[in-house]
Amino acid sequence: MHSNNYVLIMAGGVGSRFWPKSRNHFPKQFIDILGTGESLLQLTYQRFLNICPIENILVLTNAGYADLVKTQLPEVLTENILLEPNRNNTAPCIAYATYKILQQNAEANIVVAPSDHLILKEAVFVDKINQALAFSANHDALLTIGISPTRPDTGYGYIKYQHASVATQDASSEVKKVNAFMEKPVLAKAKEYLESGNYLWNAGIFIWKASSLQKAFEKYASEIDRIFKSGNSVYNTSEESAFILDQYPTSPNISIDYAILEKADNIYTIPADIGWSDLGTWASLHAIAEKDAQSNVYNEEHVHLTNTIGCMINLPKGKAAVIRGLDNYIVVDDEHVLLIYPKSEEQEIKGVAKEMVEMFGPQYA
């Protein structure tokens, strides 16, 4: 492992499409959603121990989740738990971490990754990340891991790329030039992308030298660059927290995709089949989980199902359930909220959760 390698784990989201299991006070990344005994955040952290030294792993999260991160990842240095005072999307938080790391190591090579994704083929994943780090260390390049699409999904952004690999000293390198980042498409366009074979899903996993990303902020997102560059003298000191509390909320609310990746011309990708899922919804968890003979998924043993097909059932530990006559439903009981909803309409759940808060109070957020 190279001492210039760093990992930034993004762990500040709410995961509202996993409501009611994922709530404001205990969101998806902190939940043992897979039934492994470890949260998605813990699994992500362990995955990256193969990439960089422990002291080079940073976790960026909302200030309200600081104790959760410390409890679940006690090995992470306290100064490496970066706290957002408010949610301003991914560009400001990535800039904060990048400019902080640059004050420690001008040669820093950074992997940015979500904390709540599933990766089944971990050895392949580590190989792809190491390929990307080797390329970014020697090129002014911004890389993303591109997922080979398996269906015309309208829930992901797409990457249009060139099939020929970029010439490097490493003959085995799979780095490809990116032509464009595409917004989440309508179904007809998604089918067109899939059939062409020229597109990948954007998994939100990025690799770049800190200095390369800083150049990109200077060129394409000057306001973000100005704000976070003004903290160069206080990063990694006792004054850092006060600076972030004061300045972070003034940064634009914008994603790294909009701020940088859709504008820059030095974008590259490595296509990957890594057994990836963003676990964005209950249906996506159902798709990858072990199923019974009727395609049902459930996390507790004492479940009695009759004429029930294709359901996603998540219960509190030790709770039993008797269900008859459900076809492709989501059933989630978190003791305070019971959700029974058609799997085909799960995109409505985020809105339903908002309505519950408006009707009955913030305890349901």
C-alpha positions as a Markdown table, in Angstrom:
| # | Residue | x | y | z |
|---|---|---|---|---|
| 1 | Met | 0.0 | 0.0 | 0.0 |
| 2 | His | 1.3 | 3.4 | -1.0 |
| 3 | Ser | 1.5 | 6.1 | 1.7 |
| 4 | Asn | 0.2 | 8.6 | -0.9 |
| 5 | Asn | -3.1 | 6.8 | -1.2 |
| 6 | Tyr | -6.0 | 8.2 | 0.7 |
| 7 | Val | -9.7 | 7.1 | 0.9 |
| 8 | Leu | -12.6 | 9.4 | 1.5 |
| 9 | Ile | -15.8 | 7.6 | 2.6 |
| 10 | Met | -18.9 | 9.6 | 2.1 |
| 11 | Ala | -21.3 | 8.8 | 5.0 |
| 12 | Gly | -23.6 | 11.8 | 5.4 |
| 13 | Gly | -26.7 | 10.8 | 3.5 |
| 14 | Val | -30.2 | 10.0 | 4.9 |
| 15 | Gly | -31.1 | 7.1 | 2.6 |
| 16 | Ser | -34.7 | 8.1 | 2.6 |
| 17 | Arg | -35.8 | 5.5 | 0.0 |
| 18 | Phe | -35.0 | 2.9 | 2.7 |
| 19 | Trp | -37.6 | 4.4 | 5.0 |
| 20 | Pro | -38.8 | 3.5 | 7.5 |
| 21 | Lys | -35.7 | 1.4 | 8.4 |
| 22 | Ser | -33.4 | 4.3 | 7.4 |
| 23 | Arg | -34.3 | 7.4 | 9.4 |
| 24 | Asn | -32.7 | 10.8 | 10.1 |
| 25 | His | -31.3 | 9.6 | 13.4 |
| 26 | Phe | -30.0 | 6.3 | 12.1 |
| 27 | Pro | -29.6 | 6.3 | 8.3 |
| 28 | Lys | -28.9 | 3.4 | 5.9 |
| 29 | Gln | -25.1 | 3.4 | 6.0 |
| 30 | Phe | -25.2 | 2.6 | 9.8 |
| 31 | Ile | -27.7 | -0.3 | 9.4 |
| 32 | Asp | -26.9 | -4.0 | 9.1 |
| 33 | Ile | -29.1 | -4.0 | 6.0 |
| 34 | Leu | -27.6 | -7.2 | 4.6 |
| 35 | Gly | -27.9 | -9.3 | 7.8 |
| 36 | Thr | -24.1 | -9.8 | 8.0 |
| 37 | Gly | -23.7 | -8.5 | 11.5 |
| 38 | Glu | -21.9 | -5.3 | 10.2 |
| 39 | Ser | -23.3 | -2.1 | 8.8 |
| 40 | Leu | -22.7 | -1.0 | 5.2 |
| 41 | Leu | -20.3 | 1.7 | 6.5 |
| 42 | Gln | -18.2 | -1.0 | 8.3 |
| 43 | Leu | -18.1 | -3.2 | 5.2 |
| 44 | Thr | -17.0 | -0.2 | 3.1 |
| 45 | Tyr | -14.2 | 0.6 | 5.6 |
| 46 | Gln | -12.9 | -2.9 | 5.7 |
| 47 | Arg | -12.8 | -3.0 | 1.9 |
| 48 | Phe | -10.5 | 0.0 | 1.8 |
| 49 | Leu | -8.0 | -1.4 | 4.3 |
| 50 | Asn | -6.6 | -3.1 | 1.2 |
| 51 | Ile | -6.0 | 0.3 | -0.5 |
| 52 | Cys | -4.3 | 2.6 | 2.0 |
| 53 | Pro | -3.0 | 2.8 | 5.6 |
| 54 | Ile | -5.6 | 3.2 | 8.3 |
| 55 | Glu | -4.4 | 6.7 | 9.1 |
| 56 | Asn | -5.2 | 7.7 | 5.5 |
| 57 | Ile | -8.9 | 6.8 | 5.7 |
| 58 | Leu | -11.2 | 9.7 | 6.2 |
| 59 | Val | -15.0 | 9.6 | 6.8 |
| 60 | Leu | -17.1 | 12.6 | 5.9 |
| 61 | Thr | -20.5 | 12.7 | 7.5 |
| 62 | Asn | -23.1 | 15.0 | 8.9 |
| 63 | Ala | -22.3 | 16.5 | 12.3 |
| 64 | Gly | -25.3 | 14.7 | 13.8 |
| 65 | Tyr | -23.7 | 11.3 | 13.0 |
| 66 | Ala | -20.3 | 11.9 | 14.6 |
| 67 | Asp | -21.0 | 9.5 | 17.5 |
| 68 | Leu | -22.4 | 6.8 | 15.2 |
| 69 | Val | -19.2 | 6.9 | 13.1 |
| 70 | Lys | -17.0 | 6.8 | 16.2 |
| 71 | Thr | -18.9 | 3.9 | 17.6 |
| 72 | Gln | -18.9 | 1.8 | 14.4 |
| 73 | Leu | -15.4 | 2.7 | 13.3 |
| 74 | Pro | -13.3 | 3.2 | 16.5 |
| 75 | Glu | -10.1 | 2.7 | 14.5 |
| 76 | Val | -10.5 | 5.8 | 12.5 |
| 77 | Leu | -8.6 | 8.8 | 13.9 |
| 78 | Thr | -10.9 | 11.4 | 15.4 |
| 79 | Glu | -9.3 | 14.1 | 13.2 |
| 80 | Asn | -10.2 | 12.0 | 10.2 |
| 81 | Ile | -13.9 | 12.2 | 10.9 |
| 82 | Leu | -14.9 | 15.3 | 8.9 |
| 83 | Leu | -18.2 | 16.9 | 9.9 |
| 84 | Glu | -20.5 | 18.8 | 7.6 |
| 85 | Pro | -22.5 | 21.4 | 9.5 |
| 86 | Asn | -25.1 | 21.2 | 6.8 |
| 87 | Arg | -25.8 | 19.1 | 3.7 |
| 88 | Asn | -24.6 | 21.0 | 0.6 |
| 89 | Asn | -24.3 | 18.0 | -1.7 |
| 90 | Thr | -21.1 | 16.3 | -2.8 |
| 91 | Ala | -18.9 | 19.0 | -4.4 |
| 92 | Pro | -18.3 | 21.1 | -1.2 |
| 93 | Cys | -17.6 | 18.1 | 1.1 |
| 94 | Ile | -15.2 | 16.6 | -1.5 |
| 95 | Ala | -13.5 | 20.0 | -1.8 |
| 96 | Tyr | -13.2 | 20.3 | 2.0 |
| 97 | Ala | -11.5 | 16.9 | 2.3 |
| 98 | Thr | -9.3 | 17.4 | -0.7 |
| 99 | Tyr | -7.9 | 20.8 | 0.4 |
| 100 | Lys | -7.4 | 19.4 | 3.9 |
| 101 | Ile | -5.5 | 16.4 | 2.6 |
| 102 | Leu | -3.4 | 18.6 | 0.3 |
| 103 | Gln | -2.0 | 20.5 | 3.4 |
| 104 | Gln | -0.7 | 17.1 | 4.6 |
| 105 | Asn | 0.5 | 15.6 | 1.4 |
| 106 | Ala | 0.9 | 17.4 | -1.9 |
| 107 | Glu | 1.2 | 14.0 | -3.7 |
| 108 | Ala | -2.0 | 12.6 | -2.2 |
| 109 | Asn | -3.9 | 10.3 | -4.5 |
| 110 | Ile | -7.5 | 10.0 | -3.4 |
| 111 | Val | -10.4 | 7.4 | -3.8 |
| 112 | Val | -13.8 | 8.9 | -3.1 |
| 113 | Ala | -16.5 | 6.3 | -2.4 |
| 114 | Pro | -20.1 | 6.1 | -1.0 |
| 115 | Ser | -20.4 | 4.3 | 2.3 |
| 116 | Asp | -23.6 | 2.4 | 1.5 |
| 117 | His | -22.9 | 0.4 | -1.7 |
| 118 | Leu | -22.7 | -3.3 | -2.1 |
| 119 | Ile | -19.6 | -4.8 | -3.8 |
| 120 | Leu | -19.7 | -8.6 | -4.1 |
| 121 | Lys | -16.4 | -9.1 | -6.1 |
| 122 | Glu | -14.1 | -7.4 | -3.7 |
| 123 | Ala | -10.8 | -8.7 | -5.1 |
| 124 | Val | -11.8 | -7.4 | -8.6 |
| 125 | Phe | -12.8 | -4.1 | -7.1 |
| 126 | Val | -9.4 | -3.7 | -5.3 |
| 127 | Asp | -7.6 | -4.5 | -8.6 |
| 128 | Lys | -9.6 | -1.9 | -10.5 |
| 129 | Ile | -9.0 | 0.8 | -7.8 |
| 130 | Asn | -5.3 | 0.1 | -7.9 |
| 131 | Gln | -5.3 | 0.4 | -11.7 |
| 132 | Ala | -7.0 | 3.8 | -11.3 |
| 133 | Leu | -4.6 | 5.0 | -8.6 |
| 134 | Ala | -1.6 | 4.0 | -10.7 |
| 135 | Phe | -3.0 | 6.0 | -13.6 |
| 136 | Ser | -4.0 | 9.1 | -11.6 |
| 137 | Ala | -0.7 | 9.2 | -9.8 |
| 138 | Asn | 1.1 | 9.9 | -13.1 |
| 139 | His | -1.6 | 11.8 | -15.1 |
| 140 | Asp | -3.6 | 14.9 | -14.6 |
| 141 | Ala | -6.8 | 12.8 | -14.7 |
| 142 | Leu | -10.1 | 12.4 | -13.0 |
| 143 | Leu | -11.3 | 8.8 | -13.0 |
| 144 | Thr | -14.5 | 7.0 | -12.2 |
| 145 | Ile | -15.3 | 3.3 | -11.9 |
| 146 | Gly | -17.9 | 2.6 | -14.5 |
| 147 | Ile | -20.3 | -0.3 | -14.0 |
| 148 | Ser | -21.2 | -2.5 | -17.0 |
| 149 | Pro | -25.0 | -2.1 | -17.3 |
| 150 | Thr | -27.2 | -5.2 | -17.1 |
| 151 | Arg | -30.5 | -3.6 | -17.8 |
| 152 | Pro | -31.9 | -0.2 | -19.1 |
| 153 | Asp | -32.1 | 1.4 | -15.7 |
| 154 | Thr | -33.5 | 4.9 | -15.5 |
| 155 | Gly | -32.2 | 5.5 | -11.9 |
| 156 | Tyr | -28.5 | 5.9 | -12.8 |
| 157 | Gly | -26.4 | 8.4 | -14.6 |
| 158 | Tyr | -24.5 | 7.0 | -17.6 |
| 159 | Ile | -21.0 | 7.4 | -18.8 |
| 160 | Lys | -20.3 | 7.4 | -22.6 |
| 161 | Tyr | -16.8 | 6.1 | -23.2 |
| 162 | Gln | -14.3 | 5.1 | -25.8 |
| 163 | His | -13.6 | 1.4 | -26.0 |
| 164 | Ala | -9.9 | 1.7 | -26.8 |
| 165 | Ser | -7.7 | 1.7 | -23.7 |
| 166 | Val | -5.5 | 4.7 | -23.1 |
| 167 | Ala | -1.9 | 4.0 | -23.9 |
| 168 | Thr | 0.1 | 3.6 | -20.7 |
| 169 | Gln | 3.3 | 1.9 | -19.6 |
| 170 | Asp | 1.2 | -0.9 | -18.1 |
| 171 | Ala | -0.1 | -3.1 | -20.9 |
| 172 | Ser | -2.8 | -4.5 | -18.7 |
| 173 | Ser | -4.3 | -1.1 | -17.9 |
| 174 | Glu | -8.1 | -0.8 | -18.7 |
| 175 | Val | -8.3 | 3.0 | -18.5 |
| 176 | Lys | -10.7 | 4.4 | -21.1 |
| 177 | Lys | -11.4 | 8.0 | -22.2 |
| 178 | Val | -14.8 | 9.4 | -21.2 |
| 179 | Asn | -16.7 | 11.3 | -23.9 |
| 180 | Ala | -19.6 | 12.5 | -21.7 |
| 181 | Phe | -21.5 | 12.1 | -18.5 |
| 182 | Met | -25.2 | 11.6 | -19.3 |
| 183 | Glu | -28.1 | 12.5 | -17.0 |
| 184 | Lys | -30.6 | 9.8 | -15.7 |
| 185 | Pro | -32.4 | 8.9 | -18.9 |
| 186 | Val | -36.0 | 8.1 | -19.8 |
| 187 | Leu | -36.6 | 4.4 | -20.5 |
| 188 | Ala | -36.3 | 4.6 | -24.3 |
| 189 | Lys | -33.0 | 6.4 | -24.0 |
| 190 | Ala | -31.7 | 3.9 | -21.4 |
| 191 | Lys | -32.6 | 1.0 | -23.8 |
| 192 | Glu | -30.7 | 2.8 | -26.6 |
| 193 | Tyr | -27.6 | 3.2 | -24.3 |
| 194 | Leu | -27.7 | -0.5 | -23.3 |
| 195 | Glu | -28.0 | -1.7 | -26.9 |
| 196 | Ser | -25.1 | 0.5 | -28.1 |
| 197 | Gly | -22.6 | -1.0 | -25.7 |
| 198 | Asn | -20.9 | 2.4 | -25.4 |
| 199 | Tyr | -22.2 | 3.3 | -21.9 |
| 200 | Leu | -21.6 | 2.5 | -18.3 |
| 201 | Trp | -23.4 | 3.2 | -15.1 |
| 202 | Asn | -21.9 | 6.0 | -13.0 |
| 203 | Ala | -21.3 | 4.4 | -9.6 |
| 204 | Gly | -20.1 | 7.5 | -7.9 |
| 205 | Ile | -16.7 | 6.0 | -7.1 |
| 206 | Phe | -13.9 | 8.5 | -8.1 |
| 207 | Ile | -10.1 | 8.4 | -8.1 |
| 208 | Trp | -7.8 | 11.4 | -8.6 |
| 209 | Lys | -4.7 | 13.2 | -7.3 |
| 210 | Ala | -5.7 | 15.9 | -4.9 |
| 211 | Ser | -3.8 | 18.4 | -7.0 |
| 212 | Ser | -5.7 | 17.4 | -10.1 |
| 213 | Leu | -9.0 | 17.9 | -8.4 |
| 214 | Gln | -7.9 | 21.3 | -7.0 |
| 215 | Lys | -7.0 | 22.4 | -10.5 |
| 216 | Ala | -10.5 | 21.4 | -11.7 |
| 217 | Phe | -12.2 | 23.3 | -8.9 |
| 218 | Glu | -10.1 | 26.4 | -9.8 |
| 219 | Lys | -11.2 | 26.1 | -13.4 |
| 220 | Tyr | -14.8 | 25.0 | -13.2 |
| 221 | Ala | -16.1 | 25.8 | -9.7 |
| 222 | Ser | -14.2 | 29.0 | -8.6 |
| 223 | Glu | -16.5 | 29.8 | -5.7 |
| 224 | Ile | -16.0 | 26.5 | -4.1 |
| 225 | Asp | -12.3 | 26.8 | -4.7 |
| 226 | Arg | -12.2 | 30.3 | -3.1 |
| 227 | Ile | -14.1 | 29.2 | 0.0 |
| 228 | Phe | -12.0 | 26.1 | 0.8 |
| 229 | Lys | -8.7 | 27.5 | -0.3 |
| 230 | Ser | -9.2 | 30.2 | 2.2 |
| 231 | Gly | -8.9 | 27.6 | 4.9 |
| 232 | Asn | -5.4 | 26.3 | 3.9 |
| 233 | Ser | -3.8 | 27.9 | 6.9 |
| 234 | Val | -6.1 | 26.3 | 9.4 |
| 235 | Tyr | -6.6 | 22.8 | 8.1 |
| 236 | Asn | -5.2 | 20.1 | 10.5 |
| 237 | Thr | -5.1 | 22.7 | 13.3 |
| 238 | Ser | -7.4 | 23.5 | 16.2 |
| 239 | Glu | -9.0 | 26.3 | 14.2 |
| 240 | Glu | -10.3 | 24.0 | 11.4 |
| 241 | Ser | -13.6 | 23.2 | 13.1 |
| 242 | Ala | -14.5 | 26.9 | 13.6 |
| 243 | Phe | -13.6 | 27.7 | 10.0 |
| 244 | Ile | -15.8 | 24.9 | 8.6 |
| 245 | Leu | -18.7 | 25.9 | 10.9 |
| 246 | Asp | -18.5 | 29.4 | 9.5 |
| 247 | Gln | -17.6 | 28.9 | 5.9 |
| 248 | Tyr | -19.1 | 25.5 | 4.9 |
| 249 | Pro | -22.7 | 26.7 | 4.9 |
| 250 | Thr | -21.8 | 29.5 | 2.4 |
| 251 | Ser | -20.7 | 27.0 | -0.2 |
| 252 | Pro | -22.9 | 26.2 | -3.2 |
| 253 | Asn | -25.3 | 23.2 | -3.0 |
| 254 | Ile | -24.1 | 21.2 | -6.0 |
| 255 | Ser | -22.9 | 17.7 | -6.8 |
| 256 | Ile | -19.4 | 16.9 | -8.0 |
| 257 | Asp | -20.9 | 15.7 | -11.2 |
| 258 | Tyr | -22.5 | 19.1 | -12.0 |
| 259 | Ala | -19.6 | 21.1 | -10.6 |
| 260 | Ile | -16.7 | 19.3 | -12.3 |
| 261 | Leu | -17.3 | 16.0 | -14.1 |
| 262 | Glu | -19.8 | 17.3 | -16.7 |
| 263 | Lys | -17.4 | 20.1 | -17.6 |
| 264 | Ala | -13.9 | 18.7 | -17.5 |
| 265 | Asp | -12.1 | 17.2 | -20.5 |
| 266 | Asn | -9.7 | 15.0 | -18.5 |
| 267 | Ile | -12.2 | 12.4 | -17.4 |
| 268 | Tyr | -11.4 | 8.7 | -17.7 |
| 269 | Thr | -13.1 | 5.5 | -16.6 |
| 270 | Ile | -12.3 | 1.8 | -15.9 |
| 271 | Pro | -15.2 | -0.5 | -16.8 |
| 272 | Ala | -15.9 | -3.0 | -14.0 |
| 273 | Asp | -18.0 | -6.0 | -13.2 |
| 274 | Ile | -17.6 | -6.0 | -9.4 |
| 275 | Gly | -21.0 | -7.3 | -8.3 |
| 276 | Trp | -22.1 | -3.7 | -7.6 |
| 277 | Ser | -25.4 | -2.4 | -6.3 |
| 278 | Asp | -26.0 | 1.1 | -4.9 |
| 279 | Leu | -28.7 | -0.5 | -2.6 |
| 280 | Gly | -30.7 | 2.6 | -3.3 |
| 281 | Thr | -34.1 | 1.0 | -2.7 |
| 282 | Trp | -35.8 | -2.0 | -1.1 |
| 283 | Ala | -36.2 | -3.5 | -4.5 |
| 284 | Ser | -32.5 | -3.3 | -5.2 |
| 285 | Leu | -31.8 | -5.2 | -2.0 |
| 286 | His | -34.4 | -7.8 | -3.0 |
| 287 | Ala | -32.7 | -8.2 | -6.3 |
| 288 | Ile | -29.3 | -9.2 | -4.8 |
| 289 | Ala | -30.4 | -11.0 | -1.6 |
| 290 | Glu | -30.9 | -14.8 | -1.2 |
| 291 | Lys | -34.5 | -15.8 | -2.0 |
| 292 | Asp | -36.8 | -18.6 | -1.1 |
| 293 | Ala | -38.6 | -20.8 | -3.7 |
| 294 | Gln | -41.3 | -18.1 | -4.2 |
| 295 | Ser | -38.7 | -15.3 | -4.6 |
| 296 | Asn | -39.3 | -13.8 | -1.2 |
| 297 | Val | -36.6 | -12.3 | 0.9 |
| 298 | Tyr | -36.8 | -12.0 | 4.7 |
| 299 | Asn | -34.4 | -11.4 | 7.5 |
| 300 | Glu | -36.0 | -13.4 | 10.3 |
| 301 | Glu | -36.5 | -17.1 | 10.6 |
| 302 | His | -40.1 | -17.2 | 12.1 |
| 303 | Val | -41.9 | -16.2 | 8.9 |
| 304 | His | -45.0 | -18.1 | 7.7 |
| 305 | Leu | -45.9 | -17.2 | 4.1 |
| 306 | Thr | -48.8 | -18.5 | 2.1 |
| 307 | Asn | -49.6 | -17.5 | -1.5 |
| 308 | Thr | -46.9 | -14.8 | -1.2 |
| 309 | Ile | -44.5 | -14.2 | -4.1 |
| 310 | Gly | -41.6 | -11.8 | -4.7 |
| 311 | Cys | -41.8 | -9.9 | -1.4 |
| 312 | Met | -39.2 | -8.0 | 0.5 |
| 313 | Ile | -39.8 | -8.5 | 4.2 |
| 314 | Asn | -37.7 | -6.8 | 6.9 |
| 315 | Leu | -38.6 | -7.3 | 10.6 |
| 316 | Pro | -37.2 | -6.4 | 14.0 |
| 317 | Lys | -34.9 | -9.0 | 15.5 |
| 318 | Gly | -36.9 | -11.8 | 17.0 |
| 319 | Lys | -40.2 | -10.8 | 15.5 |
| 320 | Ala | -42.4 | -13.3 | 13.7 |
| 321 | Ala | -44.8 | -12.7 | 10.8 |
| 322 | Val | -47.7 | -14.4 | 9.1 |
| 323 | Ile | -48.4 | -13.2 | 5.6 |
| 324 | Arg | -50.9 | -14.5 | 3.1 |
| 325 | Gly | -51.7 | -13.4 | -0.5 |
| 326 | Leu | -49.1 | -10.7 | -1.2 |
| 327 | Asp | -47.5 | -10.4 | -4.6 |
| 328 | Asn | -44.4 | -8.3 | -5.0 |
| 329 | Tyr | -44.8 | -6.2 | -1.9 |
| 330 | Ile | -42.4 | -4.5 | 0.5 |
| 331 | Val | -43.1 | -5.2 | 4.2 |
| 332 | Val | -40.9 | -3.3 | 6.7 |
| 333 | Asp | -41.5 | -3.1 | 10.4 |
| 334 | Asp | -39.1 | -1.1 | 12.4 |
| 335 | Glu | -41.3 | -1.2 | 15.6 |
| 336 | His | -42.4 | 2.4 | 15.3 |
| 337 | Val | -43.5 | 2.3 | 11.7 |
| 338 | Leu | -45.0 | -0.5 | 9.6 |
| 339 | Leu | -44.7 | -0.1 | 5.8 |
| 340 | Ile | -46.7 | -2.3 | 3.4 |
| 341 | Tyr | -46.2 | -1.1 | -0.1 |
| 342 | Pro | -46.2 | -2.4 | -3.7 |
| 343 | Lys | -42.6 | -3.0 | -4.8 |
| 344 | Ser | -43.4 | -1.6 | -8.3 |
| 345 | Glu | -44.3 | 1.7 | -6.7 |
| 346 | Glu | -41.4 | 2.0 | -4.3 |
| 347 | Gln | -40.2 | 5.3 | -5.8 |
| 348 | Glu | -43.2 | 6.9 | -4.0 |
| 349 | Ile | -41.8 | 5.9 | -0.5 |
| 350 | Lys | -39.6 | 8.9 | -0.2 |
| 351 | Gly | -42.6 | 11.1 | -0.7 |
| 352 | Val | -44.8 | 9.1 | 1.7 |
| 353 | Ala | -42.1 | 9.5 | 4.4 |
| 354 | Lys | -42.3 | 13.3 | 3.9 |
| 355 | Glu | -46.1 | 13.2 | 4.1 |
| 356 | Met | -45.9 | 11.2 | 7.4 |
| 357 | Val | -43.7 | 14.0 | 8.9 |
| 358 | Glu | -46.0 | 16.7 | 7.7 |
| 359 | Met | -49.1 | 14.9 | 9.0 |
| 360 | Phe | -47.8 | 13.4 | 12.3 |
| 361 | Gly | -44.5 | 15.0 | 13.2 |
| 362 | Pro | -40.7 | 14.9 | 12.9 |
| 363 | Gln | -40.4 | 11.6 | 14.8 |
| 364 | Tyr | -41.2 | 9.9 | 11.6 |
| 365 | Ala | -38.4 | 11.5 | 9.6 |
